[in-house]
Amino acid sequence: MNRLPPLKSLQAFEVAGRHLSFTEAARELNVTPGAISQQIRLLEEFLEIKLFKRMNRLIVLTDA
């Protein structure tokens, strides 16, 4: 049976990708920026790919 990624991780990815900001994603989802970062990290580990390039406080979507 195929496993699916956690819904919270997918939601965090969608909102962070739309805002290109973990802080703005956290505000929209009413969580901390650290929680967004953790969910993105879990999704990246699940998919075994990097989804964002992190440059200080700036994030950019990768080609993945």
Residue pairs with C-beta under 8 A, 6 or more apart in sequence:
3 46
5 42
5 43
5 46
5 47
6 39
6 42
6 43
6 46
8 39
9 39
9 40
9 42
9 43
9 46
10 43
11 29
11 39
12 25
12 29
12 35
12 36
12 39
12 40
12 43
13 39
13 40
13 43
13 51
15 24
15 25
15 28
15 29
15 36
16 22
16 24
16 25
16 36
16 40
16 52
16 59
17 51
17 52
17 61
18 25
19 25
19 28
20 58
20 59
20 60
20 61
21 59
22 33
22 36
22 37
22 40
22 59
23 33
23 57
25 33
25 36
26 32
26 33
26 35
26 36
29 36
40 51
40 52
43 51
44 50
44 51
47 64
49 62
49 64
50 62
50 64
51 61
51 62
51 64
52 59
52 60
52 61
52 62
53 59
53 60
53 61
53 62
